[in-house]
Amino acid sequence: MTFKENNVPPLVPLCCLLCLGIVSGTILKEGAFVYFYLLIPVAIWLFFKTVKKKPARWSKGFFFFLLGALLIHRIEYPSVPLHHISSHQNQGKVWVVGKVVSLFPEKRKSIVVTVTAAGKSATALLKSTGRLKVTVRDSAFLPAYGDMVRVKGRIRPFRNFANPGGFDYVRFMKRKGIMASLYCRGPDFSLEKNRETYPWTTRFIRGIARVRNDFSLHIQSTVKDQDSAALLNALVLGKRKMLTTDLQNTFSRSGASHVLAVSGLHLSIVAGLFFFLFQKFFSLFTPFLLRGLARKTAALMTLLPLSGYALISGFSPATQRALLMVSVVMFSFAMERENSVLNSLAAAGIAILLARPGALFSISFQLSFVAVFFIIAGLDLARRHGFPSFAQLVFNKIVLFFLVSLLAITGTQPLVMHYFNMASFMGIFTNGVTIPVVGFGVLPLGLLSLLLFPVSDFFCNGCLVMAGAMATPCIAFLSRVCEFPWAWSRTVTPDMVYLGAWYLAMGAIYLMLRGWKKWGMLVGITVFCFVLAKAGLDIRNRFFNPSLKITVLDVGQGNSALVHMPGGRCFLVDGGGFSSNAVFDPGRYLVAPYLWRQHILTLDGVVLTHPEADHMNGLLYIFENFRVKVVYKNKDSRQTKGYQRLMALVRSRNVTIHRVDPRGEMIPMDKGGSLEFFPGFSGKTDGRKKQKNYNDNSLVMRVEFRDFSMLFPGDIMTRREVDVSALPTWAEDLRSTVLLVPHHGSSTSSTPTFLDRVKPQMAIVSCGWRNRFRFPHARVVQRYRKRKIPLLRTDRDGAVCIVSHGTTWHIQTTREKSKFPQIK
């Protein structure tokens, strides 16, 4: 595997320009026609250049650039027909008939339906088009690929949680060709009359689905250890739903998470095994040896079991890309061009991006190609510097294995930190155990048992038992590794500047090792100076910031806000949450990613205003993955699973519990800032509900910095607002510059007396989009309008960021990027 000596492989620049065109196509919103009309003359000119057999490198590159921009532009900004299913959004319940196109539907998972008809009445459906994501609760049956289904529900557009730098779910689904979703219950989901015959492709896929389900149940009944059975299901069938959270964390923290997802590693191992077997088999026949066809035929025959494994393992997008990459390599063997591996890699990249331009932004695509590229470049350097022939000694093969692992980790670690905020320091050692055991033991035995499944239960069970016996100690080894305190660490999110600097630095090292020392030194010194300046600026903003920054996050129907005090101390006020984190965990998907993007790994304090799910459940993930010094709370406690688990985490991580004095207290901060807790909360009983009113017992906290202040009243309601407003020594102190509206804008809060005491210049409501409580209530909104208090809402405006220098302050929203002028 080497680079060409004197020139760059011809497909590499074309692949790079195609990627550049795709990136540019996502930026320019209205450039489709420009790209299209430029593409036509370039294509004509390229044709005549090719016919005359003259080099046309620049025109080819320009053609690929424009082609990439046009392809992604059609996906990012599609033209939607009038009868598209998205035209029924937010119009009440709609009947929809369509065909299931999810290859292997699973219980408790959404399915994708290609719509054929839709309408308000079940008897008057009109033709419709488009793809719809359907989520069914309590369904009595599981549909299969090709089934025609009838479903009734509300069609809703996808909507993002609008936090700075957050995940763009709308764009993610649009790249899949899906622009709307539907949620329904079991009685509203039914199977249309099945067709008597299906096309052979549909029958084949449905047969594969039955085999997958039957073999999955057989694995669970044969392999007694649940973790080993779950690992076998993931490796052989691509079913990861049985992997527990603890098991996934074990593989991630030990640096072996790539083993769990069927991708290039698995298909490469399968291809290597079958290629070896086929080559040995065809070498037994003299005609194949004399004509040199044994190797070529083996490469082509390997594609059959390789495609079968890709299909039986779920045929996910990552598996499809890996199949194409390995297939290109097999074709290069068949064409006797295996030395141009980099060119083959570029060819695979071009093929994937032409078929699915959005794959460029896929995590698996980036990780796979970066890992392979670093391996190719690293082994090329090793060969140039006299590394011995790998085929001669066993020791050299061992060194080669660890070298390949090191190169892959070097290339992918920045991306892993960017997307997963994790760094494993034991990956090179755990891979030395995991890949041989899992890749050359558990996986082949699992595939062999699958082949024997319809033939012999005895031999099938024997293979599964041996595979489970190998998987169990491997999992135990990884669990033991994760127990070491230095085995892994959470990391902040490196932005694109740091990612670019890392890969430029690796490029500089490569140039110097190739002999171009001047260019390598120039690039290296430039990158070092730039990173030093960028890191200095980030450290200043994180630990020595002169201003107060408060961000009220968009966490749906809940509360969560980050308070970044002058001098660098950070406090998280509540963590949002739903009734169950199994539905959606805002701590994991919203709050934690924002903290990591702000370069925060340690929180000086977490304020739990009261132990209700919409303020508390998101904190579970925060305490699991961040260092928290102090938790501020009242004296309330609950018997709910969420609260008990939260307090268990607090105790296990030695977090100081600061129970705020019911008489009120103030905590001074650096540079004139402070946290002030108001009195009035207690353990009184609400006579109407005969239980503690946790909302009225919320901590009422105010953040102050010189002339600016913001009040966080939690979920207090009328009684507590009246009590706080009537406190003789604290009533005047309620006045605040910005108010976080109590109880999400409930009609039982924001009383006139309370608002007249606080007198805010701006108010913010933290609530969910079209929430079932219809917060904020119309009467509450009217009270703020009557007092001419501007009202921002996280459901409409997204996260709200307030920055104050002590005398002036300004607010910026995320969704519309509207910035209010500075206010004194």
Secondary structure, 3 states (H helix, E strand, C coil): CCCCCCCCCCHHHHHHHHHHHHHHHHHCCCCHHHHHHHHHHHHHHHHHHHHCCCCCHHHHHHHHHHHHHHHHHHHHCCCCCCCEHHHHCCCCEEEEEEEECCCCCCCCCCEEEEEEEEECCCCCCEECECEEEEEEECCCCCCCCCCEEEEEEEEEECCCCCCCCCCCHHHHHHCCCEEEEEEEEHHHEEECCCCCCCCHHHHHHHHHHHHHHHHHHHHHHHCCCHHHHHHHHHHHHCCCCCCCHHHHHHHHHCCCHHHCCCCHHHHHHHHHHHHHHHHHHHCCCHHHHHCCCHHHHHHHHHHHHHHHHHHHCCCCHHHHHHHHHHHHHHHHHHCCCCCCHHHHHHHHHHHHHHHCHHHHHCHHHHHHHHHHHHHHHHHHHHHHCCCCCCCCCHHHHHHHHHHHHHHHHHHHHHHHHHHHCEEECCHHHHHHHHHHHHHHHHHHHHHHHHHHCCCCHHHHHHHHHHHHHHHHHHHHHHHHHHCCCCCEEECCCCCHHHHHHHHHHHHHHHHHHHCCHHHHHHHHHHHHHHHHHHHHHHHHHHHCCCCEEEEECCCCCCCCEEEECCCCCEEEECCCCCCCCCCCCHHHHHHHHHHHHCCCCEECEEECCCCCHHHHCCHHHHHHHCEECEEEECCCCCCCHHHHHHHHHHHHCCCEEEECCCCCEEEECHHHEEEEECCCCCCCEECCCCEECCCCCCCCEEEEECCEEEEECCCCCHHHHHHHHCCCCCCHHHCCCEEECHHHHCCCCCCHHHHHHHCCCEEEECCCCCCCCCCCCHHHHHHHHHCCCCEEEHHHHCCEEEEECCCCEEEEECCCCCECCCEC
